């Protein structure tokens, strides 16, 4: 499934009230700053956040919340040592 990525750009207001605010709207190179956001991505983030904050989502997440690094470490140590390098 491919999602069409839509990025919307918001430019900062070119004229600010004070010189300090004017400096904050510029990049290091002196160009105007841009803010990009993806409404499709934000929609899916909110959808997942709602599911995780539900009662069932919290229960499932509590079961899955474990550290997987030891499992992969054991797999690598067992399988990499048993095979000879080619």
N, CA, C and O atoms as CSV, one atom per row, in Angstrom:
chain,resi,resn,atom,element,x,y,z
A,1,UNK,N,N,0.846,-1.174,0.000
A,1,UNK,CA,C,0.000,0.000,0.000
A,1,UNK,C,C,0.890,1.235,0.000
A,1,UNK,O,O,1.690,1.426,0.916
A,2,UNK,N,N,0.761,2.039,-0.983
A,2,UNK,CA,C,1.569,3.256,-1.071
A,2,UNK,C,C,0.707,4.453,-0.697
A,2,UNK,O,O,-0.425,4.595,-1.161
A,3,UNK,N,N,1.251,5.293,0.133
A,3,UNK,CA,C,0.554,6.513,0.516
A,3,UNK,C,C,1.147,7.675,-0.254
A,3,UNK,O,O,2.365,7.799,-0.386
A,4,UNK,N,N,0.286,8.507,-0.751
A,4,UNK,CA,C,0.779,9.726,-1.382
A,4,UNK,C,C,1.234,10.659,-0.282
A,4,UNK,O,O,0.467,10.982,0.625
A,5,UNK,N,N,2.457,11.085,-0.359
A,5,UNK,CA,C,3.011,11.965,0.657
A,5,UNK,C,C,2.726,13.402,0.250
A,5,UNK,O,O,3.144,13.869,-0.810
A,6,UNK,N,N,2.010,14.078,1.117
A,6,UNK,CA,C,1.695,15.477,0.874
A,6,UNK,C,C,2.392,16.289,1.945
A,6,UNK,O,O,2.097,16.144,3.131
A,7,UNK,N,N,3.299,17.126,1.542
A,7,UNK,CA,C,3.976,18.007,2.480
A,7,UNK,C,C,3.450,19.413,2.272
A,7,UNK,O,O,3.433,19.935,1.156
A,8,UNK,N,N,3.029,20.003,3.352
A,8,UNK,CA,C,2.593,21.386,3.271
A,8,UNK,C,C,3.680,22.246,3.873
A,8,UNK,O,O,4.316,21.866,4.856
A,9,UNK,N,N,3.886,23.386,3.291
A,9,UNK,CA,C,4.937,24.282,3.742
A,9,UNK,C,C,4.307,25.527,4.343
A,9,UNK,O,O,3.386,26.114,3.776
A,10,UNK,N,N,4.818,25.915,5.494
A,10,UNK,CA,C,4.388,27.164,6.103
A,10,UNK,C,C,5.621,28.041,6.215
A,10,UNK,O,O,6.623,27.636,6.804
A,11,UNK,N,N,5.556,29.219,5.663
A,11,UNK,CA,C,6.670,30.149,5.771
A,11,UNK,C,C,6.410,31.081,6.939
A,11,UNK,O,O,5.270,31.438,7.240
A,12,UNK,N,N,7.477,31.455,7.576
A,12,UNK,CA,C,7.356,32.415,8.666
A,12,UNK,C,C,6.959,33.775,8.096
A,12,UNK,O,O,7.246,34.081,6.939
A,13,UNK,N,N,6.312,34.570,8.903
A,13,UNK,CA,C,5.940,35.920,8.486
A,13,UNK,C,C,7.223,36.719,8.281
A,13,UNK,O,O,8.102,36.724,9.142
A,14,UNK,N,N,7.324,37.389,7.146
A,14,UNK,CA,C,8.579,38.058,6.806
A,14,UNK,C,C,8.878,39.256,7.695
A,14,UNK,O,O,10.044,39.522,7.989
A,15,UNK,N,N,7.860,39.982,8.128
A,15,UNK,CA,C,8.094,41.169,8.947
A,15,UNK,C,C,7.664,40.859,10.376
A,15,UNK,O,O,6.501,40.548,10.629
A,16,UNK,N,N,8.593,40.944,11.289
A,16,UNK,CA,C,8.317,40.675,12.695
A,16,UNK,C,C,8.256,41.987,13.469
A,16,UNK,O,O,8.688,43.031,12.979
A,17,UNK,N,N,7.710,41.920,14.693
A,17,UNK,CA,C,7.542,43.117,15.519
A,17,UNK,C,C,8.868,43.675,16.012
A,17,UNK,O,O,9.042,44.891,16.090
A,18,UNK,N,N,9.798,42.799,16.342
A,18,UNK,CA,C,11.072,43.259,16.899
A,18,UNK,C,C,12.229,42.669,16.099
A,18,UNK,O,O,12.057,41.650,15.430
A,19,UNK,N,N,13.397,43.290,16.157
A,19,UNK,CA,C,14.569,42.732,15.461
A,19,UNK,C,C,14.965,41.357,15.998
A,19,UNK,O,O,15.492,40.532,15.252
A,20,UNK,N,N,14.717,41.104,17.286
A,20,UNK,CA,C,15.053,39.792,17.856
A,20,UNK,C,C,14.196,38.701,17.218
A,20,UNK,O,O,14.697,37.628,16.881
A,21,UNK,N,N,12.897,38.982,17.053
A,21,UNK,CA,C,12.021,38.011,16.400
A,21,UNK,C,C,12.386,37.844,14.933
A,21,UNK,O,O,12.273,36.752,14.377
A,22,UNK,N,N,12.819,38.917,14.317
A,22,UNK,CA,C,13.251,38.860,12.918
A,22,UNK,C,C,14.434,37.909,12.762
A,22,UNK,O,O,14.489,37.144,11.800
A,23,UNK,N,N,15.376,37.949,13.694
A,23,UNK,CA,C,16.545,37.062,13.658
A,23,UNK,C,C,16.140,35.608,13.876
A,23,UNK,O,O,16.736,34.707,13.285
A,24,UNK,N,N,15.137,35.370,14.714
A,24,UNK,CA,C,14.712,33.998,14.994
A,24,UNK,C,C,14.042,33.340,13.796
A,24,UNK,O,O,14.005,32.112,13.716
A,25,UNK,N,N,13.514,34.125,12.866
A,25,UNK,CA,C,12.855,33.553,11.693
A,25,UNK,C,C,13.822,33.272,10.554
A,25,UNK,O,O,13.399,32.824,9.488
A,26,UNK,N,N,15.093,33.521,10.752
A,26,UNK,CA,C,16.099,33.311,9.702
A,26,UNK,C,C,16.973,32.099,10.026
A,26,UNK,O,O,17.198,31.778,11.193
A,27,UNK,N,N,17.455,31.439,8.989
A,27,UNK,CA,C,18.399,30.343,9.162
A,27,UNK,C,C,19.791,30.921,9.361
A,27,UNK,O,O,19.976,32.137,9.327
A,28,UNK,N,N,20.770,30.043,9.568
A,28,UNK,CA,C,22.150,30.509,9.737
A,28,UNK,C,C,22.655,31.220,8.485
A,28,UNK,O,O,23.481,32.128,8.571
A,29,UNK,N,N,22.161,30.809,7.336
A,29,UNK,CA,C,22.571,31.436,6.084
A,29,UNK,C,C,21.816,32.720,5.773
A,29,UNK,O,O,22.084,33.365,4.760
A,30,UNK,N,N,20.868,33.102,6.638
A,30,UNK,CA,C,20.108,34.324,6.426
A,30,UNK,C,C,18.837,34.138,5.619
A,30,UNK,O,O,18.158,35.118,5.311
A,31,UNK,N,N,18.499,32.903,5.270
A,31,UNK,CA,C,17.283,32.634,4.505
A,31,UNK,C,C,16.078,32.519,5.434
A,31,UNK,O,O,16.217,32.327,6.642
A,32,UNK,N,N,14.898,32.641,4.840
A,32,UNK,CA,C,13.661,32.518,5.601
A,32,UNK,C,C,13.447,31.053,6.000
A,32,UNK,O,O,13.633,30.157,5.177
A,33,UNK,N,N,13.056,30.804,7.262
A,33,UNK,CA,C,12.800,29.439,7.718
A,33,UNK,C,C,11.484,28.931,7.145
A,33,UNK,O,O,10.552,29.702,6.920
A,34,UNK,N,N,11.421,27.612,6.911
A,34,UNK,CA,C,10.211,26.946,6.445
A,34,UNK,C,C,9.856,25.862,7.448
A,34,UNK,O,O,10.738,25.251,8.052
A,35,UNK,N,N,8.582,25.628,7.621
A,35,UNK,CA,C,8.113,24.529,8.460
A,35,UNK,C,C,7.313,23.604,7.548
A,35,UNK,O,O,6.373,24.041,6.885
A,36,UNK,N,N,7.685,22.333,7.516
A,36,UNK,CA,C,6.991,21.356,6.689
A,36,UNK,C,C,6.262,20.373,7.591
A,36,UNK,O,O,6.797,19.946,8.614
A,37,UNK,N,N,5.046,20.017,7.212
A,37,UNK,CA,C,4.336,18.982,7.942
A,37,UNK,C,C,3.526,18.148,6.967
A,37,UNK,O,O,3.152,18.614,5.890
A,38,UNK,N,N,3.265,16.928,7.351
A,38,UNK,CA,C,2.555,15.978,6.517
A,38,UNK,C,C,1.229,15.656,7.199
A,38,UNK,O,O,1.231,14.942,8.202
A,39,UNK,N,N,0.093,16.154,6.696
A,39,UNK,CA,C,-1.184,15.907,7.356
A,39,UNK,C,C,-1.568,14.428,7.385
A,39,UNK,O,O,-2.216,13.984,8.333
A,40,UNK,N,N,-1.183,13.662,6.374
A,40,UNK,CA,C,-1.497,12.230,6.368
A,40,UNK,C,C,-0.759,11.531,7.496
A,40,UNK,O,O,-1.341,10.708,8.202
A,41,UNK,N,N,0.513,11.850,7.672
A,41,UNK,CA,C,1.318,11.260,8.744
A,41,UNK,C,C,0.737,11.635,10.100
A,41,UNK,O,O,0.648,10.792,10.992
A,42,UNK,N,N,0.341,12.895,10.262
A,42,UNK,CA,C,-0.235,13.336,11.528
A,42,UNK,C,C,-1.549,12.626,11.816
A,42,UNK,O,O,-1.845,12.325,12.973
A,43,UNK,N,N,-2.346,12.351,10.780
A,43,UNK,CA,C,-3.599,11.621,10.961
A,43,UNK,C,C,-3.326,10.228,11.522
A,43,UNK,O,O,-3.982,9.808,12.476
A,44,UNK,N,N,-2.372,9.511,10.944
A,44,UNK,CA,C,-2.070,8.162,11.406
A,44,UNK,C,C,-1.435,8.165,12.790
A,44,UNK,O,O,-1.687,7.255,13.580
A,45,UNK,N,N,-0.616,9.167,13.102
A,45,UNK,CA,C,-0.037,9.265,14.443
A,45,UNK,C,C,-1.131,9.448,15.490
A,45,UNK,O,O,-1.082,8.824,16.550
A,46,UNK,N,N,-2.115,10.297,15.202
A,46,UNK,CA,C,-3.222,10.515,16.136
A,46,UNK,C,C,-4.067,9.255,16.277
A,46,UNK,O,O,-4.525,8.936,17.375
A,47,UNK,N,N,-4.277,8.539,15.181
A,47,UNK,CA,C,-5.061,7.305,15.215
A,47,UNK,C,C,-4.397,6.269,16.116
A,47,UNK,O,O,-5.070,5.639,16.933
A,48,UNK,N,N,-3.097,6.086,15.980
A,48,UNK,CA,C,-2.366,5.128,16.809
A,48,UNK,C,C,-2.337,5.582,18.259
A,48,UNK,O,O,-2.441,4.758,19.168
A,49,UNK,N,N,-2.196,6.880,18.486
A,49,UNK,CA,C,-2.180,7.401,19.850
A,49,UNK,C,C,-3.504,7.112,20.553
A,49,UNK,O,O,-3.521,6.748,21.729
A,50,UNK,N,N,-4.622,7.277,19.824
A,50,UNK,CA,C,-5.934,6.976,20.396
A,50,UNK,C,C,-6.052,5.490,20.727
A,50,UNK,O,O,-6.581,5.127,21.777
A,51,UNK,N,N,-5.558,4.631,19.833
A,51,UNK,CA,C,-5.628,3.190,20.092
A,51,UNK,C,C,-4.784,2.797,21.294
A,51,UNK,O,O,-5.207,1.974,22.107
A,52,UNK,N,N,-3.591,3.379,21.414
A,52,UNK,CA,C,-2.726,3.048,22.549
A,52,UNK,C,C,-3.286,3.566,23.866
A,52,UNK,O,O,-3.075,2.949,24.910
A,53,UNK,N,N,-3.992,4.682,23.832
A,53,UNK,CA,C,-4.549,5.247,25.056
A,53,UNK,C,C,-5.868,4.608,25.461
A,53,UNK,O,O,-6.369,4.879,26.553
A,54,UNK,N,N,-6.445,3.763,24.605
A,54,UNK,CA,C,-7.676,3.067,24.976
A,54,UNK,C,C,-7.349,1.992,26.012
A,54,UNK,O,O,-6.185,1.658,26.233
A,55,UNK,N,N,-8.386,1.463,26.635
A,55,UNK,CA,C,-8.176,0.452,27.679
A,55,UNK,C,C,-7.545,-0.815,27.104
A,55,UNK,O,O,-6.605,-1.364,27.679
A,56,UNK,N,N,-8.065,-1.273,25.973
A,56,UNK,CA,C,-7.517,-2.484,25.357
A,56,UNK,C,C,-6.096,-2.250,24.845
A,56,UNK,O,O,-5.230,-3.114,24.992
A,57,UNK,N,N,-5.858,-1.092,24.248
A,57,UNK,CA,C,-4.526,-0.776,23.745
A,57,UNK,C,C,-3.498,-0.714,24.853
A,57,UNK,O,O,-2.370,-1.175,24.681
A,58,UNK,N,N,-3.876,-0.148,25.993
A,58,UNK,CA,C,-2.959,-0.083,27.136
A,58,UNK,C,C,-2.623,-1.478,27.643
A,58,UNK,O,O,-1.480,-1.762,28.004
A,59,UNK,N,N,-3.628,-2.343,27.667
A,59,UNK,CA,C,-3.410,-3.710,28.147
A,59,UNK,C,C,-2.457,-4.466,27.219
A,59,UNK,O,O,-1.541,-5.141,27.688
A,60,UNK,N,N,-2.669,-4.358,25.918
A,60,UNK,CA,C,-1.810,-5.048,24.948
A,60,UNK,C,C,-0.401,-4.474,24.988
A,60,UNK,O,O,0.575,-5.224,24.948
A,61,UNK,N,N,-0.284,-3.154,25.068
A,61,UNK,CA,C,1.030,-2.518,25.095
A,61,UNK,C,C,1.801,-2.923,26.344
A,61,UNK,O,O,3.017,-3.103,26.287
A,62,UNK,N,N,1.116,-3.068,27.462
A,62,UNK,CA,C,1.784,-3.480,28.703
A,62,UNK,C,C,2.372,-4.883,28.562
A,62,UNK,O,O,3.427,-5.166,29.128
A,63,UNK,N,N,1.706,-5.761,27.817
A,63,UNK,CA,C,2.233,-7.117,27.606
A,63,UNK,C,C,3.441,-7.104,26.672
A,63,UNK,O,O,4.375,-7.884,26.854
A,64,UNK,N,N,3.424,-6.227,25.680
A,64,UNK,CA,C,4.469,-6.219,24.657
A,64,UNK,C,C,5.687,-5.406,25.049
A,64,UNK,O,O,6.722,-5.484,24.388
A,65,UNK,N,N,5.579,-4.629,26.111
A,65,UNK,CA,C,6.638,-3.690,26.474
A,65,UNK,C,C,7.787,-4.430,27.161
A,65,UNK,O,O,7.894,-4.413,28.387
A,66,UNK,N,N,8.629,-5.067,26.386
A,66,UNK,CA,C,9.805,-5.753,26.911
A,66,UNK,C,C,11.005,-5.383,26.047
A,66,UNK,O,O,10.856,-4.898,24.926
A,67,UNK,N,N,12.145,-5.612,26.567
A,67,UNK,CA,C,13.370,-5.309,25.837
A,67,UNK,C,C,13.734,-6.510,24.976
A,67,UNK,O,O,13.906,-7.612,25.497
A,68,UNK,N,N,13.853,-6.313,23.664
A,68,UNK,CA,C,14.126,-7.425,22.754
A,68,UNK,C,C,15.615,-7.628,22.511
A,68,UNK,O,O,15.994,-8.591,21.845
A,69,UNK,N,N,16.452,-6.771,23.019
A,69,UNK,CA,C,17.884,-6.891,22.755
A,69,UNK,C,C,18.480,-8.196,23.274
A,69,UNK,O,O,19.277,-8.803,22.559
A,70,UNK,N,N,18.139,-8.664,24.480
A,70,UNK,CA,C,18.718,-9.935,24.927
A,70,UNK,C,C,18.361,-11.104,24.013
A,70,UNK,O,O,19.174,-12.005,23.808
A,71,UNK,N,N,17.146,-11.089,23.466
A,71,UNK,CA,C,16.731,-12.178,22.580
A,71,UNK,C,C,17.607,-12.198,21.335
A,71,UNK,O,O,18.111,-13.255,20.955
A,72,UNK,N,N,17.794,-11.063,20.703
A,72,UNK,CA,C,18.619,-11.011,19.502
A,72,UNK,C,C,20.088,-11.273,19.822
A,72,UNK,O,O,20.806,-11.856,19.010
A,73,UNK,N,N,20.529,-10.854,20.979
A,73,UNK,CA,C,21.904,-11.134,21.384
A,73,UNK,C,C,22.155,-12.624,21.517
A,73,UNK,O,O,23.189,-13.131,21.081
A,74,UNK,N,N,21.201,-13.325,22.123
A,74,UNK,CA,C,21.344,-14.782,22.265
A,74,UNK,C,C,21.311,-15.469,20.904
A,74,UNK,O,O,22.100,-16.378,20.647
A,75,UNK,N,N,20.404,-15.039,20.033
A,75,UNK,CA,C,20.327,-15.638,18.699
A,75,UNK,C,C,21.632,-15.446,17.935
A,75,UNK,O,O,22.126,-16.376,17.298
A,76,UNK,N,N,22.181,-14.253,17.999
A,76,UNK,CA,C,23.431,-13.988,17.294
A,76,UNK,C,C,24.574,-14.811,17.867
A,76,UNK,O,O,25.408,-15.324,17.120
A,77,UNK,N,N,24.617,-14.938,19.183
A,77,UNK,CA,C,25.723,-15.686,19.778
A,77,UNK,C,C,25.620,-17.169,19.455
A,77,UNK,O,O,26.641,-17.822,19.237
A,78,UNK,N,N,24.418,-17.708,19.419
A,78,UNK,CA,C,24.251,-19.135,19.138
A,78,UNK,C,C,24.502,-19.426,17.662
A,78,UNK,O,O,25.251,-20.346,17.331
A,79,UNK,N,N,23.885,-18.654,16.776
A,79,UNK,CA,C,23.963,-18.976,15.355
A,79,UNK,C,C,25.253,-18.509,14.697
A,79,UNK,O,O,25.726,-19.157,13.764
A,80,UNK,N,N,25.825,-17.426,15.143
A,80,UNK,CA,C,27.056,-16.959,14.511
A,80,UNK,C,C,28.257,-17.790,14.935
A,80,UNK,O,O,29.196,-17.956,14.158
A,81,UNK,N,N,28.242,-18.303,16.134
A,81,UNK,CA,C,29.375,-19.124,16.580
A,81,UNK,C,C,29.309,-20.541,16.033
A,81,UNK,O,O,30.333,-21.211,15.903
A,82,UNK,N,N,28.095,-20.999,15.710
A,82,UNK,CA,C,27.971,-22.368,15.214
A,82,UNK,C,C,28.320,-22.472,13.733
A,82,UNK,O,O,28.621,-23.564,13.252
A,83,UNK,N,N,28.287,-21.365,13.005
A,83,UNK,CA,C,28.614,-21.393,11.584
A,83,UNK,C,C,30.065,-20.991,11.383
A,83,UNK,O,O,30.585,-20.114,12.073
A,84,UNK,N,N,30.706,-21.643,10.431
A,84,UNK,CA,C,32.098,-21.295,10.150
A,84,UNK,C,C,32.148,-20.138,9.155
A,84,UNK,O,O,31.313,-20.060,8.254
A,85,UNK,N,N,33.109,-19.249,9.310
A,85,UNK,CA,C,33.225,-18.144,8.349
A,85,UNK,C,C,33.685,-18.652,6.990
A,85,UNK,O,O,34.476,-19.592,6.907
A,86,UNK,N,N,33.196,-18.042,5.946
A,86,UNK,CA,C,33.537,-18.497,4.588
A,86,UNK,C,C,34.486,-17.566,3.938
A,86,UNK,O,O,34.883,-17.788,2.794
